[in-house]
Amino acid sequence: MNAGALFQRAATYAAEFRRSVADRAQRPAHDYAQSVAVFSEELPEHGSPADSVLDTLIAKAEPGLHMPTGPRFFGWVMGGSHPAGVAADFLTSAWGQNAGNHVVAPSAAAVEAIAARWLLELLDLPRESSVGFVTGATLANFTCLAAARGEVLRAVDWDVDKQGLFGAPQITVVIGDDAHTTVFSALQFLGLGHDRVLRVATDDQGRMRPAAFSEAFRSVRGPAIAILQAGQINTGDCDDFATLVPIAKSQGAWVHVDGAFGLWAQASPQRRSLTTGAGLADSWATDGHKWLQTPYDCGYAIVRNEMAHRRAMSIAASYLPLPAEGERDPSHYVPELSRRARGFPTWSMIKHLGRDGIAALIDQNCDAAGDLAGRLDAEPGIEIINRVVLNQVIVRFGSGLGDDDADDLTKRTIARLQKDGTAFAAGALWRGRHVMRLSFSNYQTDATQVEIAARAIIEAYRNVRREGGIP
């Protein structure tokens, strides 16, 4: 089969899969063990026709696919991979560009330069900032914190890029108790340690307490990095940037914002009060494959000081061409030399939606979260735990029961909902209690889908309660 026919076959299947996703169970039919069993076979001794391989891949993979592209998938903060971004990503793969260099892939480098400027405008961040196109917020946090590490040590005459951390002055990292786990991973990868931090107490929404933050800095001497959060993974709430950033800056600290999804509140006139002051920071991490709806993988490492960014990330070799004056080399802003051209789907999604479409999508999801929370809260025995300010809802079942009984009821309700498949939600621990966590980040999730999901959740809860003999 020639390439054109093979690509058409894949595209036809993809279109049909996406057409039917809303009508499918919003969960996989196979778990991991079943998927391993389906794929397990001996190493092929001989090749197979490409069309046969494609058909076999589809048949084996589809039962083990989750449905984050579905309108009632609320398990984690995963965007819906909008068709406009997926189509651009198809071309990205077909074009086969290595986006690590501006000479090897001029269009890929150019589209990143324009998309980067658009992102800074959308998120209302300092326009002089540099943007690295990475896999997601995990690597964006890593990249930004690498720049932070270099600059706070440079301020005390230590070149970490040349000398490493052996014998370097100690860096104090100030971070909230409810920071996301990937930030601690980034600190680990950078040699700063995930436990060697100064943790700050948080309130019932996961926001750092300003008084505790200020008190923490009283003990800080020397190089320091403060890590703030836009969008706590359970509650969706944001730190008080307008208060916290000046405190950290007064002590000479570099301020980084982990804003995997919450930073996108900056793009919504209705929600941007949640992130007031975020633009005062030194660096920001966010995702495209969440609220911008690009396909996986796509994230952005944004650093106010471009030279700090480049010093931390630039890769040099004699065979790599140097950029001329005014040229942007993508490899100067990310830790990857070989990578896919993430700028194409980013550019396409911004071009397709525009500023007003992105704001409308964010508001639609946040309104859906508030709507579902209201419907669930009206049911006796269901309690909404968080202040629903963005796109996250955490729910507890069995209000009025003892903690152990409510934990059990919550876990069984989640399991019943997942088995039913009408909607998908996952569980979490919040303040030591089991909760259902609902995340809204799909362009298809509207009021109609909320009504369907609410009925499914309430029905699952009522059935579990009835089976348990709870009046």
CORQUIGI-V875402 format. One record per helix or strand of 3 or more residues. SS is the DSSP state (helix for helix, strand for strand). FROM is the first residue (numbers start at 1). TO is the last residue. If there is no record, write none. Layout:
ss,from,to
SS,FROM,TO
SS,FROM,TO
//
This chain:
ss,from,to
helix,3,23
helix,32,39
helix,50,64
helix,83,95
helix,106,122
strand,130,134
helix,137,154
helix,160,163
strand,172,176
helix,181,189
strand,198,200
helix,210,218
strand,224,230
helix,241,250
strand,254,258
helix,262,267
helix,272,275
helix,278,280
strand,283,287
strand,299,303
helix,306,313
helix,330,332
helix,342,377
strand,382,384
strand,392,397
helix,403,420
strand,426,430
strand,433,439
helix,447,467
//
